[in-house]
Amino acid sequence: MSQKRKIIGSESQKNIVKMYSTYVNKYKASFFKKLGFGIVQGERDRFHVKMLEGTRKGQPPLDLIDCRTTGGVFNLGHRHPEIIKALKEGIDAGLDIGDHHLISEQRSLLAKQMAELLPGDISKTQYCVGGGEAIDLALKLARAITQRKKIISANRAYHGVTGFALGACASNFKDIFLWGPSDFVQVPFGDINAISKVIDEDTAAVIFETIPATGGILIAPEGYFATVRELCDDKGVIMISDEVQTGLGRTGELWAIFGGLYEHEKVVPDIIVLAKGMSAGYYPIATCSYKPFIEEVFKDDPFLHISSTGGSELGCYVCRRMLDIISQPKFLEHVRKMGREFRDGLNELKKKYSNIIVDVRGRGLMWGIEFNNEVYGQVFTVYMIKNGIFADYCGNNKSTNKLMPPLIIESEDIDEILKRLDIALSEYPKKKKEVQM
Ligand SMILES: Cc1ncc(COP(=O)(O)O)c(C=O)c1O
């Protein structure tokens, strides 16, 4: 009888780290070595991500509750049975990536389903491989349709590492690449005065994450996005919502910009960009969806933005199943309920540890815990991991840790996360010199 081939754990952790260091990225390998974690991913299931081996010899592997979900890639957790079923069905039916130059059944069906779910008259969808590419496309479309160059984004923004997307990011992501004098202008997030001063007849687009994630789970004041919409209308500027992390039910509504941030504030941007959760954790797919008038850009050349592996037909089929699941009213009600429980628990922790926590903020199942200094914020990530919570700090606001559990999480899992956070906080050193990695 043939033995099932071992795929996860075919090599020892030590060998994998060595290979990674030699062939992928030695600086990343030494970063994790320094932290002292055996941070090679092993098995994963529903809410859990296990490391391959223990941190030290003889120790069991870390078994972590996934509160990172790679920013929403694992909105449905790991190994969701319906998604695995769709993946197998798609392969058995003969789907593959498909040829992006041809007319595609799966791309059409997914785009139609999205048009039914997206806000207002956003009804056209173009496919990409990753979020950065889809943001690039959004910014290209805005420049082409307006024939203007200036792009306004937020100071601490993160929109991806590709060309135009990078331009809209905070400077720490782009200075090393000698980003030159640019058409990109950055403003403090949530400040209407700041944007009013720079938006003008030369502006092509305003792009914001609805809740800046890397920027520290920032919550704009009520009315901010509605006013941004008015300013854009007034100056003929394209409004782009980056819903890569906040879309697809994360806030308890399908779209944060359309009722997920403030129940009664339903803003319709001109373009919405999605990625991460569109993959359902398996097949990378990103989308740039826009209002019909923007389609004019393709009038003279329908092949202006092409992506050989973007919008894989197999991926589209899987994505359609994911949308079926997350768009059910019961599913979104569940996210709202879990969100309330999580919010209340985090606020309790804030009260209990008011000496180090200065704020907790978020929506639905997207939350930030802000500490009173940046060092503590970063080190708390280590304390969370030691206590079985997989989450990390916000790269552009290091005093804040970000918690984004899968949307399928249940009350008992929320209790377990809160219990583990409580322990991590109680173990947390009160003086800087006691901090241990
Ligand atoms: C808000 C936001 N936009 C865009 C991106 C870029 O997506 P990708 O990593 O798929 O290129 C990210 C990735 O983290 C993101 O968080």
The ligand as an ORCA input file, in Angstrom:
! r2SCAN-3c Opt
* xyz 0 1
  C      -5.541     48.199      2.596
  C      -4.657     47.444      1.646
  N      -4.659     47.768      0.348
  C      -3.909     47.106     -0.546
  C      -3.091     46.073     -0.146
  C      -2.241     45.355     -1.155
  O      -2.710     44.063     -1.355
  P      -1.737     42.905     -1.872
  O      -0.850     42.516     -0.729
  O      -2.669     41.807     -2.290
  O      -0.965     43.474     -3.022
  C      -3.053     45.700      1.202
  C      -2.202     44.612      1.659
  O      -1.934     44.401      2.816
  C      -3.856     46.406      2.117
  O      -3.851     46.117      3.416
*
